[in-house]
Amino acid sequence: MTAYQSDYIAKNKNRPTHGERNTTQHMFATAALSTALVANDTVALLELPPYARVVGAAISADQLDTNATPTIAFNVGDAGYGTVTGVAARYFATTSVGRAAAPSDSNTNSALRGQAQNFYNGQPYPLTITATCSTAAATFAAGNLYFRVDYYIDEPVSPINQ
């Protein structure tokens, strides 16, 4: 298994912070993939800030599999941390981005829509979002993997931040 990093992780970009609770924020990451991925290779995309509540996500990619019958697929989830158990396909399961000649998209995962179904990192530490190659490309071609996450900070209410 090989581990890759997006520009966000590699450059150690700071997580966006803001003092306004319940204000939607967006983070974007681009991962340049230059060598063939095999099953279980992971790409660290970005870090969710503490107390982030994810309300949307999208993934897209350049054509990473040029075969007439492309096979590349990704799971997008998180690595877990502390008391949060990682779920490799929390956001997308076996998404087929990267199979088409034009950049392909997997729009916001419907499982994240609505208060009852979104994911909450209710911990005081960041959580790394990862893309894991679930099926290798039949014929790999170098390209980029793009990821966007929409979230807001939902800090626990205390006498200090009321």
Secondary structure, DSSP 4 states (H G I P E B T S, - for coil): --EEE-HHHHTTPPPP--S-TT--EEEEEEEEE-S---TT-EEEEEEEPTTEEEEEEEEEE---B-SSS---EEEEEE--BTTBPP-TTSSEEEE-TT-SSS-EEE---GGG-STTTSEE--SSS-EEEEEEEEE--SSB--EEEEEEEEEEE-PPP-SS--
